[in-house]
Amino acid sequence: MTSGPSGAGVERTELATLVNEFAAVRVSVDRQGHDPRLVVQDIETGDEVLLSPIELASLCLASPEDRVNWLRVGPYRDERA
């Protein structure tokens, strides 16, 4: 069990830390709620998102264009976004 940004009592199992030249994220499973959720945390900022199974399944069904558009944030955003 590891603690999240909110402190003690957060029931999470860390699965992996993924790093490349563009980003660093920590992936864990949160079992605190009704159903388990995947937690993806940006290591640099501490920001995180909790994803339910239905949200994860929708990622698998997204088109390549959808996924490209998800990358259009921050310094990678252009005027089309």
mmCIF file as gemmi writes it, N, C-alpha and C atoms, coordinates in Angstrom:
data_model
loop_
_atom_site.group_PDB
_atom_site.id
_atom_site.type_symbol
_atom_site.label_atom_id
_atom_site.label_alt_id
_atom_site.label_comp_id
_atom_site.label_asym_id
_atom_site.label_entity_id
_atom_site.label_seq_id
_atom_site.pdbx_PDB_ins_code
_atom_site.Cartn_x
_atom_site.Cartn_y
_atom_site.Cartn_z
_atom_site.occupancy
_atom_site.B_iso_or_equiv
_atom_site.pdbx_formal_charge
_atom_site.auth_seq_id
_atom_site.auth_asym_id
_atom_site.pdbx_PDB_model_num
ATOM 1 N N . MET Axp A 1 ? 0.851 -1.174 0 1 0 ? 1 A 1
ATOM 2 C CA . MET Axp A 1 ? 0 0 0 1 0 ? 1 A 1
ATOM 3 C C . MET Axp A 1 ? 0.894 1.234 0 1 0 ? 1 A 1
ATOM 4 N N . THR Axp A 2 ? 0.525 2.207 -0.814 1 0 ? 2 A 1
ATOM 5 C CA . THR Axp A 2 ? 1.264 3.463 -0.838 1 0 ? 2 A 1
ATOM 6 C C . THR Axp A 2 ? 0.316 4.602 -0.555 1 0 ? 2 A 1
ATOM 7 N N . SER Axp A 3 ? 0.86 5.706 -0.115 1 0 ? 3 A 1
ATOM 8 C CA . SER Axp A 3 ? 0.047 6.886 0.142 1 0 ? 3 A 1
ATOM 9 C C . SER Axp A 3 ? 0.037 7.787 -1.072 1 0 ? 3 A 1
ATOM 10 N N . GLY Axp A 4 ? -1.133 8.332 -1.38 1 0 ? 4 A 1
ATOM 11 C CA . GLY Axp A 4 ? -1.265 9.299 -2.458 1 0 ? 4 A 1
ATOM 12 C C . GLY Axp A 4 ? -1.024 10.691 -1.939 1 0 ? 4 A 1
ATOM 13 N N . PRO Axp A 5 ? -1.308 11.71 -2.755 1 0 ? 5 A 1
ATOM 14 C CA . PRO Axp A 5 ? -1.047 13.083 -2.374 1 0 ? 5 A 1
ATOM 15 C C . PRO Axp A 5 ? -1.881 13.547 -1.195 1 0 ? 5 A 1
ATOM 16 N N . SER Axp A 6 ? -3.024 12.895 -0.925 1 0 ? 6 A 1
ATOM 17 C CA . SER Axp A 6 ? -3.867 13.337 0.174 1 0 ? 6 A 1
ATOM 18 C C . SER Axp A 6 ? -3.41 12.789 1.517 1 0 ? 6 A 1
ATOM 19 N N . GLY Axp A 7 ? -2.395 11.919 1.531 1 0 ? 7 A 1
ATOM 20 C CA . GLY Axp A 7 ? -1.834 11.479 2.804 1 0 ? 7 A 1
ATOM 21 C C . GLY Axp A 7 ? -2.204 10.067 3.177 1 0 ? 7 A 1
ATOM 22 N N . ALA Axp A 8 ? -2.193 9.8 4.49 1 0 ? 8 A 1
ATOM 23 C CA . ALA Axp A 8 ? -2.381 8.45 5.015 1 0 ? 8 A 1
ATOM 24 C C . ALA Axp A 8 ? -3.785 7.933 4.742 1 0 ? 8 A 1
ATOM 25 N N . GLY Axp A 9 ? -3.904 6.616 4.697 1 0 ? 9 A 1
ATOM 26 C CA . GLY Axp A 9 ? -5.191 5.992 4.548 1 0 ? 9 A 1
ATOM 27 C C . GLY Axp A 9 ? -5.637 5.76 3.114 1 0 ? 9 A 1
ATOM 28 N N . VAL Axp A 10 ? -4.852 6.144 2.157 1 0 ? 10 A 1
ATOM 29 C CA . VAL Axp A 10 ? -5.213 5.925 0.759 1 0 ? 10 A 1
ATOM 30 C C . VAL Axp A 10 ? -4.723 4.539 0.373 1 0 ? 10 A 1
ATOM 31 N N . GLU Axp A 11 ? -5.661 3.666 0.002 1 0 ? 11 A 1
ATOM 32 C CA . GLU Axp A 11 ? -5.316 2.289 -0.329 1 0 ? 11 A 1
ATOM 33 C C . GLU Axp A 11 ? -4.993 2.175 -1.811 1 0 ? 11 A 1
ATOM 34 N N . ARG Axp A 12 ? -3.694 2.163 -2.121 1 0 ? 12 A 1
ATOM 35 C CA . ARG Axp A 12 ? -3.229 2.082 -3.51 1 0 ? 12 A 1
ATOM 36 C C . ARG Axp A 12 ? -2.106 1.072 -3.625 1 0 ? 12 A 1
ATOM 37 N N . THR Axp A 13 ? -2.099 0.374 -4.733 1 0 ? 13 A 1
ATOM 38 C CA . THR Axp A 13 ? -1.028 -0.544 -5.059 1 0 ? 13 A 1
ATOM 39 C C . THR Axp A 13 ? -0.313 -0.002 -6.284 1 0 ? 13 A 1
ATOM 40 N N . GLU Axp A 14 ? 0.948 0.37 -6.118 1 0 ? 14 A 1
ATOM 41 C CA . GLU Axp A 14 ? 1.709 0.903 -7.247 1 0 ? 14 A 1
ATOM 42 C C . GLU Axp A 14 ? 2.043 -0.226 -8.207 1 0 ? 14 A 1
ATOM 43 N N . LEU Axp A 15 ? 1.803 0.029 -9.49 1 0 ? 15 A 1
ATOM 44 C CA . LEU Axp A 15 ? 2.053 -0.968 -10.522 1 0 ? 15 A 1
ATOM 45 C C . LEU Axp A 15 ? 3.322 -0.682 -11.306 1 0 ? 15 A 1
ATOM 46 N N . ALA Axp A 16 ? 3.556 0.602 -11.644 1 0 ? 16 A 1
ATOM 47 C CA . ALA Axp A 16 ? 4.703 0.938 -12.486 1 0 ? 16 A 1
ATOM 48 C C . ALA Axp A 16 ? 4.968 2.428 -12.445 1 0 ? 16 A 1
ATOM 49 N N . THR Axp A 17 ? 6.214 2.784 -12.764 1 0 ? 17 A 1
ATOM 50 C CA . THR Axp A 17 ? 6.6 4.156 -13.038 1 0 ? 17 A 1
ATOM 51 C C . THR Axp A 17 ? 7.134 4.161 -14.46 1 0 ? 17 A 1
ATOM 52 N N . LEU Axp A 18 ? 6.555 5.006 -15.293 1 0 ? 18 A 1
ATOM 53 C CA . LEU Axp A 18 ? 6.927 5.07 -16.701 1 0 ? 18 A 1
ATOM 54 C C . LEU Axp A 18 ? 7.507 6.445 -16.992 1 0 ? 18 A 1
ATOM 55 N N . VAL Axp A 19 ? 8.7 6.46 -17.588 1 0 ? 19 A 1
ATOM 56 C CA . VAL Axp A 19 ? 9.408 7.713 -17.836 1 0 ? 19 A 1
ATOM 57 C C . VAL Axp A 19 ? 9.99 7.696 -19.245 1 0 ? 19 A 1
ATOM 58 N N . ASN Axp A 20 ? 9.845 8.822 -19.941 1 0 ? 20 A 1
ATOM 59 C CA . ASN Axp A 20 ? 10.588 9.032 -21.182 1 0 ? 20 A 1
ATOM 60 C C . ASN Axp A 20 ? 10.993 10.502 -21.229 1 0 ? 20 A 1
ATOM 61 N N . GLU Axp A 21 ? 11.456 10.962 -22.378 1 0 ? 21 A 1
ATOM 62 C CA . GLU Axp A 21 ? 11.951 12.337 -22.46 1 0 ? 21 A 1
ATOM 63 C C . GLU Axp A 21 ? 10.838 13.371 -22.394 1 0 ? 21 A 1
ATOM 64 N N . PHE Axp A 22 ? 9.57 12.96 -22.493 1 0 ? 22 A 1
ATOM 65 C CA . PHE Axp A 22 ? 8.451 13.898 -22.509 1 0 ? 22 A 1
ATOM 66 C C . PHE Axp A 22 ? 7.636 13.913 -21.22 1 0 ? 22 A 1
ATOM 67 N N . ALA Axp A 23 ? 7.619 12.817 -20.485 1 0 ? 23 A 1
ATOM 68 C CA . ALA Axp A 23 ? 6.753 12.73 -19.315 1 0 ? 23 A 1
ATOM 69 C C . ALA Axp A 23 ? 7.233 11.64 -18.364 1 0 ? 23 A 1
ATOM 70 N N . ALA Axp A 24 ? 6.762 11.747 -17.134 1 0 ? 24 A 1
ATOM 71 C CA . ALA Axp A 24 ? 7.008 10.714 -16.126 1 0 ? 24 A 1
ATOM 72 C C . ALA Axp A 24 ? 5.708 10.526 -15.35 1 0 ? 24 A 1
ATOM 73 N N . VAL Axp A 25 ? 5.197 9.296 -15.33 1 0 ? 25 A 1
ATOM 74 C CA . VAL Axp A 25 ? 3.947 9.01 -14.633 1 0 ? 25 A 1
ATOM 75 C C . VAL Axp A 25 ? 4.098 7.783 -13.75 1 0 ? 25 A 1
ATOM 76 N N . ARG Axp A 26 ? 3.301 7.777 -12.695 1 0 ? 26 A 1
ATOM 77 C CA . ARG Axp A 26 ? 3.216 6.627 -11.802 1 0 ? 26 A 1
ATOM 78 C C . ARG Axp A 26 ? 1.819 6.041 -11.98 1 0 ? 26 A 1
ATOM 79 N N . VAL Axp A 27 ? 1.741 4.721 -12.131 1 0 ? 27 A 1
ATOM 80 C CA . VAL Axp A 27 ? 0.468 4.038 -12.336 1 0 ? 27 A 1
ATOM 81 C C . VAL Axp A 27 ? 0.208 3.141 -11.135 1 0 ? 27 A 1
ATOM 82 N N . SER Axp A 28 ? -0.991 3.262 -10.577 1 0 ? 28 A 1
ATOM 83 C CA . SER Axp A 28 ? -1.348 2.435 -9.426 1 0 ? 28 A 1
ATOM 84 C C . SER Axp A 28 ? -2.831 2.093 -9.497 1 0 ? 28 A 1
ATOM 85 N N . VAL Axp A 29 ? -3.265 1.206 -8.605 1 0 ? 29 A 1
ATOM 86 C CA . VAL Axp A 29 ? -4.672 0.839 -8.499 1 0 ? 29 A 1
ATOM 87 C C . VAL Axp A 29 ? -5.192 1.372 -7.176 1 0 ? 29 A 1
ATOM 88 N N . ASP Axp A 30 ? -6.324 2.078 -7.229 1 0 ? 30 A 1
ATOM 89 C CA . ASP Axp A 30 ? -6.987 2.616 -6.04 1 0 ? 30 A 1
ATOM 90 C C . ASP Axp A 30 ? -8.163 1.705 -5.714 1 0 ? 30 A 1
ATOM 91 N N . ARG Axp A 31 ? -8.183 1.177 -4.51 1 0 ? 31 A 1
ATOM 92 C CA . ARG Axp A 31 ? -9.26 0.274 -4.078 1 0 ? 31 A 1
ATOM 93 C C . ARG Axp A 31 ? -10.142 0.931 -3.022 1 0 ? 31 A 1
ATOM 94 N N . GLN Axp A 32 ? -10.031 2.233 -2.873 1 0 ? 32 A 1
ATOM 95 C CA . GLN Axp A 32 ? -10.749 2.973 -1.838 1 0 ? 32 A 1
ATOM 96 C C . GLN Axp A 32 ? -12.257 3.031 -2.101 1 0 ? 32 A 1
ATOM 97 N N . GLY Axp A 33 ? -12.662 3.166 -3.343 1 0 ? 33 A 1
ATOM 98 C CA . GLY Axp A 33 ? -14.074 3.349 -3.668 1 0 ? 33 A 1
ATOM 99 C C . GLY Axp A 33 ? -14.831 2.052 -3.811 1 0 ? 33 A 1
ATOM 100 N N . HIS Axp A 34 ? -15.99 2.151 -4.439 1 0 ? 34 A 1
ATOM 101 C CA . HIS Axp A 34 ? -16.864 0.99 -4.643 1 0 ? 34 A 1
ATOM 102 C C . HIS Axp A 34 ? -16.203 -0.047 -5.533 1 0 ? 34 A 1
ATOM 103 N N . ASP Axp A 35 ? -15.547 0.383 -6.598 1 0 ? 35 A 1
ATOM 104 C CA . ASP Axp A 35 ? -14.847 -0.499 -7.526 1 0 ? 35 A 1
ATOM 105 C C . ASP Axp A 35 ? -13.407 -0.019 -7.67 1 0 ? 35 A 1
ATOM 106 N N . PRO Axp A 36 ? -12.47 -0.925 -7.978 1 0 ? 36 A 1
ATOM 107 C CA . PRO Axp A 36 ? -11.092 -0.483 -8.212 1 0 ? 36 A 1
ATOM 108 C C . PRO Axp A 36 ? -11.005 0.447 -9.413 1 0 ? 36 A 1
ATOM 109 N N . ARG Axp A 37 ? -10.082 1.396 -9.341 1 0 ? 37 A 1
ATOM 110 C CA . ARG Axp A 37 ? -9.838 2.323 -10.446 1 0 ? 37 A 1
ATOM 111 C C . ARG Axp A 37 ? -8.34 2.427 -10.668 1 0 ? 37 A 1
ATOM 112 N N . LEU Axp A 38 ? -7.96 2.692 -11.889 1 0 ? 38 A 1
ATOM 113 C CA . LEU Axp A 38 ? -6.566 2.92 -12.222 1 0 ? 38 A 1
ATOM 114 C C . LEU Axp A 38 ? -6.244 4.384 -11.946 1 0 ? 38 A 1
ATOM 115 N N . VAL Axp A 39 ? -5.114 4.629 -11.289 1 0 ? 39 A 1
ATOM 116 C CA . VAL Axp A 39 ? -4.666 5.99 -11.004 1 0 ? 39 A 1
ATOM 117 C C . VAL Axp A 39 ? -3.424 6.25 -11.844 1 0 ? 39 A 1
ATOM 118 N N . VAL Axp A 40 ? -3.442 7.348 -12.589 1 0 ? 40 A 1
ATOM 119 C CA . VAL Axp A 40 ? -2.27 7.778 -13.338 1 0 ? 40 A 1
ATOM 120 C C . VAL Axp A 40 ? -1.883 9.14 -12.78 1 0 ? 40 A 1
ATOM 121 N N . GLN Axp A 41 ? -0.678 9.231 -12.237 1 0 ? 41 A 1
ATOM 122 C CA . GLN Axp A 41 ? -0.205 10.464 -11.609 1 0 ? 41 A 1
ATOM 123 C C . GLN Axp A 41 ? 0.989 11.02 -12.373 1 0 ? 41 A 1
ATOM 124 N N . ASP Axp A 42 ? 0.925 12.305 -12.723 1 0 ? 42 A 1
ATOM 125 C CA . ASP Axp A 42 ? 2.055 13.007 -13.319 1 0 ? 42 A 1
ATOM 126 C C . ASP Axp A 42 ? 3.062 13.256 -12.199 1 0 ? 42 A 1
ATOM 127 N N . ILE Axp A 43 ? 4.227 12.67 -12.298 1 0 ? 43 A 1
ATOM 128 C CA . ILE Axp A 43 ? 5.216 12.767 -11.227 1 0 ? 43 A 1
ATOM 129 C C . ILE Axp A 43 ? 5.707 14.197 -11.052 1 0 ? 43 A 1
ATOM 130 N N . GLU Axp A 44 ? 5.83 14.94 -12.137 1 0 ? 44 A 1
ATOM 131 C CA . GLU Axp A 44 ? 6.337 16.31 -12.064 1 0 ? 44 A 1
ATOM 132 C C . GLU Axp A 44 ? 5.393 17.246 -11.319 1 0 ? 44 A 1
ATOM 133 N N . THR Axp A 45 ? 4.09 17.161 -11.605 1 0 ? 45 A 1
ATOM 134 C CA . THR Axp A 45 ? 3.134 18.099 -11.01 1 0 ? 45 A 1
ATOM 135 C C . THR Axp A 45 ? 2.358 17.528 -9.84 1 0 ? 45 A 1
ATOM 136 N N . GLY Axp A 46 ? 2.284 16.196 -9.747 1 0 ? 46 A 1
ATOM 137 C CA . GLY Axp A 46 ? 1.462 15.567 -8.724 1 0 ? 46 A 1
ATOM 138 C C . GLY Axp A 46 ? 0.004 15.424 -9.14 1 0 ? 46 A 1
ATOM 139 N N . ASP Axp A 47 ? -0.377 16.008 -10.279 1 0 ? 47 A 1
ATOM 140 C CA . ASP Axp A 47 ? -1.747 15.871 -10.77 1 0 ? 47 A 1
ATOM 141 C C . ASP Axp A 47 ? -2.021 14.409 -11.092 1 0 ? 47 A 1
ATOM 142 N N . GLU Axp A 48 ? -3.274 14.003 -10.882 1 0 ? 48 A 1
ATOM 143 C CA . GLU Axp A 48 ? -3.617 12.621 -11.158 1 0 ? 48 A 1
ATOM 144 C C . GLU Axp A 48 ? -5.032 12.502 -11.676 1 0 ? 48 A 1
ATOM 145 N N . VAL Axp A 49 ? -5.298 11.374 -12.325 1 0 ? 49 A 1
ATOM 146 C CA . VAL Axp A 49 ? -6.632 11.048 -12.817 1 0 ? 49 A 1
ATOM 147 C C . VAL Axp A 49 ? -6.939 9.616 -12.391 1 0 ? 49 A 1
ATOM 148 N N . LEU Axp A 50 ? -8.177 9.385 -11.967 1 0 ? 50 A 1
ATOM 149 C CA . LEU Axp A 50 ? -8.641 8.05 -11.629 1 0 ? 50 A 1
ATOM 150 C C . LEU Axp A 50 ? -9.56 7.583 -12.746 1 0 ? 50 A 1
ATOM 151 N N . LEU Axp A 51 ? -9.278 6.406 -13.289 1 0 ? 51 A 1
ATOM 152 C CA . LEU Axp A 51 ? -10.005 5.894 -14.448 1 0 ? 51 A 1
ATOM 153 C C . LEU Axp A 51 ? -10.744 4.606 -14.091 1 0 ? 51 A 1
ATOM 154 N N . SER Axp A 52 ? -12.034 4.593 -14.374 1 0 ? 52 A 1
ATOM 155 C CA . SER Axp A 52 ? -12.856 3.41 -14.125 1 0 ? 52 A 1
ATOM 156 C C . SER Axp A 52 ? -12.682 2.421 -15.281 1 0 ? 52 A 1
ATOM 157 N N . PRO Axp A 53 ? -13.146 1.185 -15.111 1 0 ? 53 A 1
ATOM 158 C CA . PRO Axp A 53 ? -13.051 0.218 -16.207 1 0 ? 53 A 1
ATOM 159 C C . PRO Axp A 53 ? -13.728 0.692 -17.495 1 0 ? 53 A 1
ATOM 160 N N . ILE Axp A 54 ? -14.875 1.37 -17.396 1 0 ? 54 A 1
ATOM 161 C CA . ILE Axp A 54 ? -15.548 1.839 -18.617 1 0 ? 54 A 1
ATOM 162 C C . ILE Axp A 54 ? -14.71 2.914 -19.308 1 0 ? 54 A 1
ATOM 163 N N . GLU Axp A 55 ? -14.058 3.774 -18.542 1 0 ? 55 A 1
ATOM 164 C CA . GLU Axp A 55 ? -13.188 4.791 -19.14 1 0 ? 55 A 1
ATOM 165 C C . GLU Axp A 55 ? -11.98 4.139 -19.805 1 0 ? 55 A 1
ATOM 166 N N . LEU Axp A 56 ? -11.422 3.121 -19.182 1 0 ? 56 A 1
ATOM 167 C CA . LEU Axp A 56 ? -10.281 2.422 -19.766 1 0 ? 56 A 1
ATOM 168 C C . LEU Axp A 56 ? -10.687 1.683 -21.041 1 0 ? 56 A 1
ATOM 169 N N . ALA Axp A 57 ? -11.865 1.065 -21.04 1 0 ? 57 A 1
ATOM 170 C CA . ALA Axp A 57 ? -12.334 0.382 -22.242 1 0 ? 57 A 1
ATOM 171 C C . ALA Axp A 57 ? -12.526 1.378 -23.384 1 0 ? 57 A 1
ATOM 172 N N . SER Axp A 58 ? -12.991 2.585 -23.069 1 0 ? 58 A 1
ATOM 173 C CA . SER Axp A 58 ? -13.194 3.584 -24.126 1 0 ? 58 A 1
ATOM 174 C C . SER Axp A 58 ? -11.86 4.028 -24.718 1 0 ? 58 A 1
ATOM 175 N N . LEU Axp A 59 ? -10.779 4.007 -23.93 1 0 ? 59 A 1
ATOM 176 C CA . LEU Axp A 59 ? -9.455 4.315 -24.478 1 0 ? 59 A 1
ATOM 177 C C . LEU Axp A 59 ? -9.076 3.3 -25.552 1 0 ? 59 A 1
ATOM 178 N N . CYS Axp A 60 ? -9.412 2.047 -25.309 1 0 ? 60 A 1
ATOM 179 C CA . CYS Axp A 60 ? -9.083 0.993 -26.274 1 0 ? 60 A 1
ATOM 180 C C . CYS Axp A 60 ? -9.859 1.149 -27.574 1 0 ? 60 A 1
ATOM 181 N N . LEU Axp A 61 ? -11.04 1.733 -27.502 1 0 ? 61 A 1
ATOM 182 C CA . LEU Axp A 61 ? -11.892 1.881 -28.678 1 0 ? 61 A 1
ATOM 183 C C . LEU Axp A 61 ? -11.687 3.206 -29.408 1 0 ? 61 A 1
ATOM 184 N N . ALA Axp A 62 ? -10.869 4.087 -28.863 1 0 ? 62 A 1
ATOM 185 C CA . ALA Axp A 62 ? -10.639 5.397 -29.474 1 0 ? 62 A 1
ATOM 186 C C . ALA Axp A 62 ? -9.893 5.249 -30.798 1 0 ? 62 A 1
ATOM 187 N N . SER Axp A 63 ? -10.178 6.166 -31.695 1 0 ? 63 A 1
ATOM 188 C CA . SER Axp A 63 ? -9.5 6.153 -32.992 1 0 ? 63 A 1
ATOM 189 C C . SER Axp A 63 ? -8.102 6.758 -32.861 1 0 ? 63 A 1
ATOM 190 N N . PRO Axp A 64 ? -7.23 6.492 -33.815 1 0 ? 64 A 1
ATOM 191 C CA . PRO Axp A 64 ? -5.905 7.134 -33.799 1 0 ? 64 A 1
ATOM 192 C C . PRO Axp A 64 ? -6.012 8.662 -33.774 1 0 ? 64 A 1
ATOM 193 N N . GLU Axp A 65 ? -6.992 9.225 -34.472 1 0 ? 65 A 1
ATOM 194 C CA . GLU Axp A 65 ? -7.182 10.687 -34.459 1 0 ? 65 A 1
ATOM 195 C C . GLU Axp A 65 ? -7.563 11.181 -33.066 1 0 ? 65 A 1
ATOM 196 N N . ASP Axp A 66 ? -8.43 10.437 -32.377 1 0 ? 66 A 1
ATOM 197 C CA . ASP Axp A 66 ? -8.782 10.795 -31 1 0 ? 66 A 1
ATOM 198 C C . ASP Axp A 66 ? -7.531 10.866 -30.13 1 0 ? 66 A 1
ATOM 199 N N . ARG Axp A 67 ? -6.684 9.85 -30.244 1 0 ? 67 A 1
ATOM 200 C CA . ARG Axp A 67 ? -5.484 9.798 -29.403 1 0 ? 67 A 1
ATOM 201 C C . ARG Axp A 67 ? -4.518 10.927 -29.724 1 0 ? 67 A 1
ATOM 202 N N . VAL Axp A 68 ? -4.393 11.29 -30.987 1 0 ? 68 A 1
ATOM 203 C CA . VAL Axp A 68 ? -3.535 12.425 -31.361 1 0 ? 68 A 1
ATOM 204 C C . VAL Axp A 68 ? -4.071 13.702 -30.725 1 0 ? 68 A 1
ATOM 205 N N . ASN Axp A 69 ? -5.391 13.877 -30.744 1 0 ? 69 A 1
ATOM 206 C CA . ASN Axp A 69 ? -5.982 15.073 -30.152 1 0 ? 69 A 1
ATOM 207 C C . ASN Axp A 69 ? -5.759 15.152 -28.647 1 0 ? 69 A 1
ATOM 208 N N . TRP Axp A 70 ? -5.663 14.025 -27.952 1 0 ? 70 A 1
ATOM 209 C CA . TRP Axp A 70 ? -5.399 14.038 -26.519 1 0 ? 70 A 1
ATOM 210 C C . TRP Axp A 70 ? -4.026 14.613 -26.215 1 0 ? 70 A 1
ATOM 211 N N . LEU Axp A 71 ? -3.106 14.502 -27.163 1 0 ? 71 A 1
ATOM 212 C CA . LEU Axp A 71 ? -1.75 14.997 -26.955 1 0 ? 71 A 1
ATOM 213 C C . LEU Axp A 71 ? -1.635 16.502 -27.161 1 0 ? 71 A 1
ATOM 214 N N . ARG Axp A 72 ? -2.669 17.11 -27.658 1 0 ? 72 A 1
ATOM 215 C CA . ARG Axp A 72 ? -2.645 18.547 -27.955 1 0 ? 72 A 1
ATOM 216 C C . ARG Axp A 72 ? -2.982 19.356 -26.707 1 0 ? 72 A 1
ATOM 217 N N . VAL Axp A 73 ? -2.086 19.3 -25.746 1 0 ? 73 A 1
ATOM 218 C CA . VAL Axp A 73 ? -2.222 20.069 -24.519 1 0 ? 73 A 1
ATOM 219 C C . VAL Axp A 73 ? -0.89 20.736 -24.208 1 0 ? 73 A 1
ATOM 220 N N . GLY Axp A 74 ? -0.924 21.753 -23.382 1 0 ? 74 A 1
ATOM 221 C CA . GLY Axp A 74 ? 0.3 22.428 -22.979 1 0 ? 74 A 1
ATOM 222 C C . GLY Axp A 74 ? 1.131 22.867 -24.166 1 0 ? 74 A 1
ATOM 223 N N . PRO Axp A 75 ? 2.421 22.582 -24.134 1 0 ? 75 A 1
ATOM 224 C CA . PRO Axp A 75 ? 3.311 23.048 -25.213 1 0 ? 75 A 1
ATOM 225 C C . PRO Axp A 75 ? 3.055 22.348 -26.55 1 0 ? 75 A 1
ATOM 226 N N . TYR Axp A 76 ? 2.272 21.27 -26.564 1 0 ? 76 A 1
ATOM 227 C CA . TYR Axp A 76 ? 2.017 20.521 -27.806 1 0 ? 76 A 1
ATOM 228 C C . TYR Axp A 76 ? 0.725 20.96 -28.486 1 0 ? 76 A 1
ATOM 229 N N . ARG Axp A 77 ? 0.028 21.935 -27.895 1 0 ? 77 A 1
ATOM 230 C CA . ARG Axp A 77 ? -1.221 22.418 -28.466 1 0 ? 77 A 1
ATOM 231 C C . ARG Axp A 77 ? -0.929 23.373 -29.615 1 0 ? 77 A 1
ATOM 232 N N . ASP Axp A 78 ? -1.721 23.297 -30.66 1 0 ? 78 A 1
ATOM 233 C CA . ASP Axp A 78 ? -1.613 24.261 -31.747 1 0 ? 78 A 1
ATOM 234 C C . ASP Axp A 78 ? -2.947 24.982 -31.877 1 0 ? 78 A 1
ATOM 235 N N . GLU Axp A 79 ? -3.082 25.82 -32.868 1 0 ? 79 A 1
ATOM 236 C CA . GLU Axp A 79 ? -4.287 26.631 -33.026 1 0 ? 79 A 1
ATOM 237 C C . GLU Axp A 79 ? -5.518 25.82 -33.393 1 0 ? 79 A 1
ATOM 238 N N . ARG Axp A 80 ? -5.351 24.591 -33.906 1 0 ? 80 A 1
ATOM 239 C CA . ARG Axp A 80 ? -6.503 23.754 -34.266 1 0 ? 80 A 1
ATOM 240 C C . ARG Axp A 80 ? -7.231 23.216 -33.051 1 0 ? 80 A 1
ATOM 241 N N . ALA Axp A 81 ? -6.542 23.093 -31.926 1 0 ? 81 A 1
ATOM 242 C CA . ALA Axp A 81 ? -7.117 22.415 -30.759 1 0 ? 81 A 1
ATOM 243 C C . ALA Axp A 81 ? -8.163 23.231 -30.046 1 0 ? 81 A 1
